[in-house]
Structures are given as structure tokens and as C-alpha cells.
Amino acid sequence: MRPLLAALSASIAELKKNPSTLLEQADGETVVILSRNQPPSLILYPQHNTRT
């Protein structure tokens, strides 16, 4: 498994409970969403999703 570098991680339950707060806390940085301590998904902002 590749390491994931993110400023913030949260469980799926936390995301479902209050997604707006989670996005505010992220402040435009990548958020790793964990399910059973495994990262099944990421929330990426457009400025982070560019290819060079």
C-alpha cells in the first residue's frame, strides 16, 4: 500500500455526520476518508488535482 499524505483524515461516519464542518477544517487540503482504518477514498480540491 502507498502512503497517503493528507492534512486531515476522517471516518465515513464523521463525513456523514457533518460534511460541511469537515470541508471547512480541511481548508482546501486533501482529506482522506477512512473505512475500518483503510483509505477507500480521497476528497481532492481542483487545485490539487492537476497533472504536470
VMD Tcl script that builds the backbone (N, CA, C; Angstrom):
set m [mol new atoms 156]
animate dup $m
set s [atomselect $m all]
$s set {name element resname resid chain x y z} {
  {N N MET 1 A 0.832 -1.172 0.000}
  {CA C MET 1 A 0.000 0.000 0.000}
  {C C MET 1 A 0.884 1.245 0.000}
  {N N ARG 2 A 0.508 2.230 -0.792}
  {CA C ARG 2 A 1.221 3.506 -0.843}
  {C C ARG 2 A 0.807 4.383 0.319}
  {N N PRO 3 A 1.765 5.104 0.898}
  {CA C PRO 3 A 1.380 6.048 1.953}
  {C C PRO 3 A 0.600 7.219 1.355}
  {N N LEU 4 A -0.361 7.710 2.104}
  {CA C LEU 4 A -1.159 8.848 1.675}
  {C C LEU 4 A -0.806 10.045 2.542}
  {N N LEU 5 A -0.471 11.134 1.906}
  {CA C LEU 5 A -0.142 12.353 2.630}
  {C C LEU 5 A -1.342 13.285 2.575}
  {N N ALA 6 A -1.896 13.558 3.735}
  {CA C ALA 6 A -3.056 14.441 3.796}
  {C C ALA 6 A -3.016 15.224 5.105}
  {N N ALA 7 A -3.569 16.403 5.060}
  {CA C ALA 7 A -3.614 17.246 6.246}
  {C C ALA 7 A -4.671 16.762 7.231}
  {N N LEU 8 A -5.659 16.031 6.739}
  {CA C LEU 8 A -6.789 15.644 7.574}
  {C C LEU 8 A -7.303 14.285 7.160}
  {N N SER 9 A -7.704 13.487 8.137}
  {CA C SER 9 A -8.386 12.227 7.861}
  {C C SER 9 A -9.639 12.172 8.711}
  {N N ALA 10 A -10.629 11.428 8.229}
  {CA C ALA 10 A -11.886 11.302 8.950}
  {C C ALA 10 A -12.515 9.967 8.590}
  {N N SER 11 A -13.372 9.490 9.458}
  {CA C SER 11 A -14.101 8.262 9.173}
  {C C SER 11 A -15.305 8.591 8.288}
  {N N ILE 12 A -15.860 7.550 7.695}
  {CA C ILE 12 A -17.065 7.741 6.888}
  {C C ILE 12 A -18.198 8.260 7.773}
  {N N ALA 13 A -18.268 7.783 9.014}
  {CA C ALA 13 A -19.305 8.253 9.947}
  {C C ALA 13 A -19.171 9.752 10.204}
  {N N GLU 14 A -17.934 10.232 10.386}
  {CA C GLU 14 A -17.720 11.677 10.596}
  {C C GLU 14 A -18.145 12.467 9.371}
  {N N LEU 15 A -17.828 11.945 8.191}
  {CA C LEU 15 A -18.209 12.627 6.948}
  {C C LEU 15 A -19.719 12.702 6.818}
  {N N LYS 16 A -20.409 11.608 7.103}
  {CA C LYS 16 A -21.872 11.593 7.012}
  {C C LYS 16 A -22.511 12.516 8.051}
  {N N LYS 17 A -21.911 12.581 9.241}
  {CA C LYS 17 A -22.481 13.372 10.330}
  {C C LYS 17 A -22.475 14.862 10.020}
  {N N ASN 18 A -21.347 15.367 9.503}
  {CA C ASN 18 A -21.261 16.799 9.252}
  {C C ASN 18 A -20.230 17.091 8.159}
  {N N PRO 19 A -20.584 16.891 6.900}
  {CA C PRO 19 A -19.616 17.087 5.813}
  {C C PRO 19 A -19.129 18.530 5.682}
  {N N SER 20 A -19.980 19.497 5.958}
  {CA C SER 20 A -19.575 20.903 5.820}
  {C C SER 20 A -18.446 21.258 6.780}
  {N N THR 21 A -18.554 20.804 8.021}
  {CA C THR 21 A -17.522 21.078 9.012}
  {C C THR 21 A -16.200 20.434 8.613}
  {N N LEU 22 A -16.271 19.217 8.118}
  {CA C LEU 22 A -15.066 18.515 7.685}
  {C C LEU 22 A -14.366 19.281 6.560}
  {N N LEU 23 A -15.125 19.765 5.596}
  {CA C LEU 23 A -14.530 20.524 4.492}
  {C C LEU 23 A -13.964 21.855 4.962}
  {N N GLU 24 A -14.615 22.482 5.917}
  {CA C GLU 24 A -14.070 23.725 6.478}
  {C C GLU 24 A -12.751 23.465 7.195}
  {N N GLN 25 A -12.687 22.374 7.945}
  {CA C GLN 25 A -11.464 22.021 8.659}
  {C C GLN 25 A -10.333 21.716 7.681}
  {N N ALA 26 A -10.664 21.153 6.543}
  {CA C ALA 26 A -9.646 20.794 5.551}
  {C C ALA 26 A -8.990 22.030 4.956}
  {N N ASP 27 A -9.725 23.118 4.878}
  {CA C ASP 27 A -9.198 24.383 4.379}
  {C C ASP 27 A -8.513 24.230 3.019}
  {N N GLY 28 A -9.155 23.487 2.126}
  {CA C GLY 28 A -8.630 23.342 0.776}
  {C C GLY 28 A -7.586 22.254 0.603}
  {N N GLU 29 A -7.253 21.539 1.651}
  {CA C GLU 29 A -6.267 20.462 1.570}
  {C C GLU 29 A -6.954 19.122 1.331}
  {N N THR 30 A -6.178 18.128 0.963}
  {CA C THR 30 A -6.698 16.788 0.726}
  {C C THR 30 A -7.210 16.180 2.028}
  {N N VAL 31 A -8.345 15.486 1.945}
  {CA C VAL 31 A -8.914 14.784 3.084}
  {C C VAL 31 A -8.963 13.293 2.748}
  {N N VAL 32 A -8.440 12.458 3.639}
  {CA C VAL 32 A -8.531 11.005 3.471}
  {C C VAL 32 A -9.734 10.527 4.267}
  {N N ILE 33 A -10.630 9.806 3.610}
  {CA C ILE 33 A -11.796 9.234 4.271}
  {C C ILE 33 A -11.501 7.765 4.537}
  {N N LEU 34 A -11.562 7.379 5.813}
  {CA C LEU 34 A -11.190 6.027 6.214}
  {C C LEU 34 A -12.418 5.164 6.490}
  {N N SER 35 A -12.303 3.909 6.102}
  {CA C SER 35 A -13.299 2.907 6.416}
  {C C SER 35 A -12.558 1.721 7.010}
  {N N ARG 36 A -12.780 1.472 8.294}
  {CA C ARG 36 A -12.055 0.420 9.014}
  {C C ARG 36 A -10.545 0.628 8.923}
  {N N ASN 37 A -10.137 1.880 9.082}
  {CA C ASN 37 A -8.731 2.309 9.030}
  {C C ASN 37 A -8.060 2.072 7.683}
  {N N GLN 38 A -8.834 1.883 6.640}
  {CA C GLN 38 A -8.312 1.776 5.285}
  {C C GLN 38 A -8.838 2.966 4.486}
  {N N PRO 39 A -8.015 3.562 3.635}
  {CA C PRO 39 A -8.460 4.741 2.877}
  {C C PRO 39 A -9.130 4.384 1.549}
  {N N PRO 40 A -10.451 4.188 1.548}
  {CA C PRO 40 A -11.120 3.866 0.296}
  {C C PRO 40 A -11.343 5.067 -0.619}
  {N N SER 41 A -11.243 6.293 -0.057}
  {CA C SER 41 A -11.489 7.460 -0.906}
  {C C SER 41 A -10.750 8.689 -0.403}
  {N N LEU 42 A -10.618 9.651 -1.318}
  {CA C LEU 42 A -9.992 10.936 -1.023}
  {C C LEU 42 A -10.910 12.044 -1.487}
  {N N ILE 43 A -10.866 13.156 -0.805}
  {CA C ILE 43 A -11.528 14.361 -1.285}
  {C C ILE 43 A -10.420 15.280 -1.753}
  {N N LEU 44 A -10.415 15.568 -3.051}
  {CA C LEU 44 A -9.399 16.437 -3.625}
  {C C LEU 44 A -10.046 17.722 -4.112}
  {N N TYR 45 A -9.383 18.814 -3.893}
  {CA C TYR 45 A -9.830 20.084 -4.404}
  {C C TYR 45 A -9.239 20.283 -5.791}
  {N N PRO 46 A -9.898 21.016 -6.667}
  {CA C PRO 46 A -9.426 21.167 -8.053}
  {C C PRO 46 A -7.971 21.593 -8.187}
  {N N GLN 47 A -7.497 22.483 -7.337}
  {CA C GLN 47 A -6.108 22.947 -7.453}
  {C C GLN 47 A -5.114 21.823 -7.142}
  {N N HIS 48 A -5.539 20.765 -6.445}
  {CA C HIS 48 A -4.661 19.639 -6.123}
  {C C HIS 48 A -4.755 18.535 -7.161}
  {N N ASN 49 A -5.701 18.631 -8.041}
  {CA C ASN 49 A -5.965 17.566 -8.999}
  {C C ASN 49 A -5.495 17.962 -10.398}
  {N N THR 50 A -4.293 18.461 -10.490}
  {CA C THR 50 A -3.740 18.857 -11.786}
  {C C THR 50 A -2.546 17.985 -12.115}
  {N N ARG 51 A -2.350 17.748 -13.388}
  {CA C ARG 51 A -1.205 16.954 -13.826}
  {C C ARG 51 A -0.122 17.875 -14.338}
  {N N THR 52 A 1.117 17.519 -14.035}
  {CA C THR 52 A 2.238 18.349 -14.515}
  {C C THR 52 A 3.014 17.627 -15.566}
}
mol reanalyze $m
mol bondsrecalc $m
mol representation Tube
mol addrep $m
